[in-house]
Amino acid sequence: MKEFERRKMRRGFLNPDVVRAISFWTTSTCILVAVVACLLAIWKFAGSDILWRTVATCAVIGGGMIAFYVVNSIFDRRSE
């Protein structure tokens, strides 16, 4: 009976657990890359141009993954 209840609770067009995991790791990687780029720019190992391009790229990719997760959770797969 628990398996049936768990299946009913799952929401999303794609498997929410997989989408959540991919979104988490992609967003975490983007944050890590942006932090490393900022540290390199602070210590003058990378130029300001590289810093802003890297941070902007990571923000777009991370924001896209978060948006993808939200959209996936909105579209509910109804199994009737």
N, C-alpha and C positions, 0 to 999 in steps of 0.2 A: 504494500500500500504506500510505503514511503517513496518508492521509485515513481509511482504515478503522480504523487503530490509534487515531487521535485520537477518532473517534466512539465507539469502545469505552470509552475512558477517561472520557468525559463521564458524570457522575452527576447525578441529580436529576430531579425531576418536571418542573420548568421548566428552561429553559436556564441552566446554572450561571453562565456568564459574565455574562449579563444580571442575574441575581439578585445576583451578587457586586458588580457595578457599582452597582446601585440601592442595595444595602445600604451600600456604602462611602460613596456620596455623601450618602445620607440621614443616616447616623451622623455623618459629618464635618460636615454642616450643623448637626445638633443640638449637637455639641460647640462649634462656632463661636458659635451663638446663646447657649448657656449661658455661654461665656466673656465675650461682650459684655455679657450681663445681669449677670454678677458684677462686671465692671469698672464698669458704670453704678451698681451698688449701692455699690461701694467709694467712688466719687467723689460719692455722694449725689445722683445724677441720677435714680435709681429707688429706690422703697421696698423694704424687706425682703420685703414680701408678694409684690411682683411678681417679685423675684429667686427666691424659693422655688417659686413657681408655674411660672416659666419653666424653671428647672432640673429640676423634677419632670416637666414635660411633655416636655422633651428627653430625659430619662432613660427615660421610658416609650416614646417613639417610637423612640429608638436601640436600646433593649433589645428592642423588638418586631421591629425589622428584623434584628437579629443572630439572634434566635430563628427568624425566618422563613428566614433563610439556612441555619441548622443543620437545621431540619426539611426544607427542600428537598433538602439533600444526603443526608439519611437515606433519604428515599423515592426509590429508584432506579428509573428507567424502564428496564425490561428489554425490549430489542428482540430477539426470537428468531425 
